[in-house]
Amino acid sequence: MLCFMLDSILPLHGNCLLKQTNRSGLSSAPCGGLGMSKKLMLCVFLAMFRCIFASTEVCTNSLLPGAKGDQGETGEMGEQGKQGKDGPPGLPGEAGEAGLKGELGLTGKMGPIGERGDKGQRGLTGPVGLKGKAGATCDCGRYRKVVGQLDVNVEKLRKTVRFVKNVVLGLRETEERFYLLVKESRKYRDASLNCRLRGGTLAMPKTSSLNSLLLDYISQAGLTGVYVGVQVQSKDLNGTSSYVYADSSPLQEFAAWSQEEKLHPRLFPTTNSSCVELLSTGTWGHVECETALFFICEFPKSRRRGGGGGGRGSLVSLS
């Protein structure tokens, strides 16, 4: 408070001295007398001494807050703020009333079969049935003789069929097919047609075991080579030929080419007219399709009657 009074008095006293000096032309004429000025200066000094030594507060110019003003007008409504985070879930509500029973749904798929259950208890014995009529007398001895004679006849027929196959026709067979050596010189195309008229195709040695069987066949007949169902189909861009069997299936993993043809495959005919013969050495060799040779036909052991060619001499399950 004293500091505030000093700030108010000193400027007023200074202004008074300045006005008096300007009026009289004097440089130090006091305003209101010299005695008054000394008293005032003493008061000022005492006030300053008290402010400095009697109080630890720093003398500063501080403004006191004024009275509270009137409330201003309400501002315009601001934009909607961002959506806050979801709050914690509330407590579960009470269970509602049970709804009405729905209609019966469609029948679902049948489930897996369950495990077999335990055997049930034996049921009660049923009533005895009515007595049947007396049967006719059976002459079983005569029927047994007929059946026995049929067995003998069947065995004789099997021996006859084996004789026809092995001796008369000279057939060779596997579990699935018969093989017949036809000792008629034909071109490749005529030989293939002849086998088809008989109900088969040219023999196709697709495995080493079958190739050995056909080799033994021609060796026993004293032949040097026969047609088999292998033929060149086409020639690739690099000069390599592709081969197919008589049934148009591609050549499989097995092939019995001679060593000379393996080393120099391009020295031999590679046109569509190039055919293959089975030699007495057991190897395959190229031959021109216009050459007349003996050939071997193959037939399935079980065929439908009347199917496939319908030519004379068709074999139908000779086993």
Number of C-alpha atoms within 10 A of each C-alpha: 8 13 17 12 11 16 12 11 12 14 10 12 15 12 12 15 17 17 14 17 16 11 8 9 10 11 11 11 17 20 18 11 9 12 11 12 15 12 11 15 14 12 13 18 13 12 15 15 12 13 17 14 9 9 10 8 9 9 13 8 9 7 6 6 6 6 6 6 6 6 6 6 6 6 6 6 6 6 6 6 6 6 6 6 6 6 6 6 6 6 6 6 6 6 6 6 6 6 6 6 6 6 6 6 6 6 6 6 6 6 6 6 6 6 6 6 6 6 6 6 6 6 6 6 6 6 6 6 6 6 6 6 6 6 6 6 6 8 8 8 8 10 11 11 11 11 11 11 11 12 12 11 12 11 11 12 12 13 12 12 15 17 14 14 19 13 10 10 14 16 18 17 19 11 8 9 15 21 26 22 20 18 13 11 15 20 18 29 13 14 25 22 17 19 23 20 17 19 24 24 24 26 28 22 21 17 13 13 10 15 21 13 17 26 23 15 20 21 16 9 12 10 15 16 22 24 31 28 26 27 26 20 18 16 14 9 7 6 11 11 17 15 21 17 21 16 12 12 10 13 16 11 7 11 14 16 16 15 11 11 14 10 9 9 15 12 9 13 15 22 14 15 16 19 25 22 24 26 20 19 11 21 17 23 18 19 18 15 20 14 12 17 21 21 28 24 25 24 24 19 17 13 14 8 11 11 11 14 14 13 16 9 9 20 17 16 14 13 12
